[in-house]
Structures are given as C-alpha cells and as structure tokens.
Amino acid sequence: MITEQEILEYYSAYKEVWKVHVKIFGKDRVPNIPVLFSENLCRHILGYKDLKGKEYDAINGDLSVEIKATCLPNKTTTFSTQEPDQVVWIQFHMETDRIKFIDLDKSLYKKKTKAKRFTISNLDDFIKHTLLEIEIDYKNQKIKRITK
C-alpha cells in the first residue's frame, strides 16, 4: 500500500514532468497519469482495498470498483465491458493541484460494444457526485481534504 509520503513524492515528480510537457507541447494534450499511481492514490485516499490482480481495481466493502483517471482537459478513457459495482473517476486539475474523486453513473456501460473495450469521450456526462476533493501542496508536502 502506498504511503502519503510516497504520494507526495510521486505527485511532485509528475508535476515537474507536466510543467515541462505543457511548456513544450501546450495544454491540449497532457501526459497520461500512470495507472499504478492513480489506482494506489484512490485506494489510499478513499480507503478502498486492493483486489491484487483481480478483474477490478479495488473493493469498497462488498462493491467491486473500477478506477479511471484523467488529467484535465482530457475527459476521455476506455473501459472493459466487464461491469463493476462502482466506477470512480479521478480528475486531476494540475494547474490548481486539486484532485477530485467522482462517482460515475454506471449507465455509461450502455455504450459498450461487442469489442473487449469501449471509449467514453466525455466523462462529465456520467457524473453522479463528487466523493472527495483534495489539494496536493507538494511544496510543503501536505495533502489537504477540500470536501468530505
């Protein structure tokens, strides 16, 4: 399980890469958030458990959880056709160092195709509610909870 210190260390390094990327290539196409970081961040912050190699990313009580993360302005991601009990979208706002953990409506699975994966191009269309928002103060090495 990732520690808060490791989250801060990783985020700080990613933030520096993001700054260089935006300087060179602009804000329209930002680097992807590494899946191992986003899944571990979600489990740590929301208190979910790791399923260790199972078909879903986490367990929340008895609920299977699929975790997706994007760095805004990107709101597009792909999904497996295997439907979990809960879908959490982690929205990274790199300019403000805020991260939202959003519960998505599972109606997005009505968009699935016969292929093994399908794409949702605007996750905003499926927001149920914000579970939690945090702010990473990477200079002072603190995580602040904005909402509960």
C-alpha positions in Angstrom: 0.0 0.0 0.0 1.3 3.4 -1.0 2.0 5.9 1.8 1.1 9.6 2.0 4.8 10.5 1.7 5.1 8.3 -1.5 2.0 10.0 -2.9 3.5 13.4 -2.3 6.9 12.4 -3.8 5.3 10.8 -6.9 3.0 13.8 -7.4 5.9 16.3 -7.1 7.8 14.4 -9.8 4.8 14.1 -12.1 4.0 17.8 -11.6 7.5 18.7 -12.9 7.1 16.5 -15.9 3.6 18.0 -16.6 5.1 21.6 -16.4 7.8 20.7 -19.0 5.3 18.9 -21.2 2.9 21.9 -21.2 5.8 24.3 -21.9 6.9 22.3 -24.9 3.6 20.9 -26.3 0.8 23.0 -24.8 -2.1 22.2 -22.6 -4.3 20.4 -25.2 -2.6 17.0 -24.9 -1.2 16.4 -21.4 0.7 13.3 -20.3 -1.3 10.4 -19.1 -1.5 9.7 -15.4 0.3 6.4 -14.7 -2.3 3.8 -13.8 -0.3 2.3 -10.8 -0.2 5.7 -9.2 -3.8 6.6 -9.8 -5.2 3.3 -8.5 -3.0 3.4 -5.4 -3.8 7.0 -4.8 -7.6 6.2 -5.0 -7.3 3.2 -2.7 -5.2 5.2 -0.1 -7.4 8.3 -0.1 -10.8 6.6 -0.2 -9.8 3.7 2.0 -10.6 1.0 -0.6 -8.8 -2.3 -0.7 -6.6 -3.8 -3.4 -8.0 -6.8 -5.2 -4.5 -7.9 -6.1 -4.7 -9.0 -9.7 -8.4 -9.5 -10.0 -10.5 -8.0 -12.8 -11.3 -4.8 -10.9 -9.1 -2.2 -9.4 -10.4 -2.1 -5.8 -13.1 -3.3 -3.4 -15.2 -0.9 -1.4 -16.9 -3.1 1.2 -18.7 -5.6 -0.9 -18.6 -3.4 -4.1 -16.2 -4.1 -7.0 -14.6 -0.8 -8.1 -13.2 0.3 -11.5 -10.8 3.3 -11.2 -10.2 5.7 -14.1 -8.0 8.8 -14.1 -7.6 11.7 -16.5 -5.6 14.9 -16.4 -7.9 17.7 -17.5 -8.7 18.9 -20.1 -8.8 15.2 -21.1 -12.2 13.6 -20.2 -11.9 10.5 -22.4 -11.0 7.0 -21.3 -11.6 3.4 -22.2 -13.5 0.8 -20.3 -13.6 -3.0 -20.2 -17.0 -4.4 -21.0 -17.0 -6.2 -17.5 -19.3 -4.0 -15.4 -18.2 -3.3 -11.8 -20.5 -2.2 -8.9 -18.9 1.3 -8.8 -16.8 3.4 -11.1 -14.6 6.1 -9.7 -13.1 8.8 -12.0 -10.1 10.7 -10.6 -10.0 14.1 -12.2 -6.5 15.7 -11.9 -6.5 19.5 -12.1 -2.8 20.1 -12.5 -2.9 23.9 -12.6 -4.5 24.1 -9.2 -3.1 20.8 -7.7 -6.6 19.7 -6.9 -7.8 16.1 -7.4 -11.5 15.1 -7.5 -12.7 11.6 -6.8 -16.0 11.3 -8.7 -18.6 8.6 -8.6 -19.7 7.9 -12.1 -23.1 6.6 -13.2 -22.9 3.0 -14.4 -25.3 3.9 -17.3 -22.0 4.5 -19.2 -21.9 0.7 -19.7 -24.9 1.1 -22.0 -22.4 2.5 -24.5 -20.4 -0.7 -24.6 -19.8 -2.6 -27.8 -19.1 -6.2 -28.7 -15.3 -5.3 -28.6 -13.4 -6.0 -25.3 -13.1 -2.3 -24.6 -15.2 0.8 -25.4 -14.5 4.5 -25.2 -16.3 7.3 -23.4 -15.3 10.7 -24.8 -16.9 12.9 -22.2 -17.0 11.5 -18.7 -18.8 14.7 -17.5 -22.0 13.2 -19.0 -21.9 10.4 -16.4 -21.1 12.2 -13.1 -23.3 11.2 -10.2 -21.5 13.2 -7.4 -18.0 14.1 -6.1 -16.9 11.6 -3.4 -14.0 13.8 -2.2 -11.7 16.6 -3.4 -8.2 17.0 -2.2 -5.4 19.5 -2.8 -1.8 18.5 -3.1 0.5 21.0 -1.5 3.6 19.4 -2.9 5.9 22.3 -1.9 5.0 21.9 1.8 4.5 18.1 1.4 0.8 18.0 2.6 -2.5 16.6 1.3 -5.5 18.8 2.2 -9.0 17.4 2.1 -11.3 20.0 0.5 -14.6 18.1 0.7 -15.7 15.1 2.8 
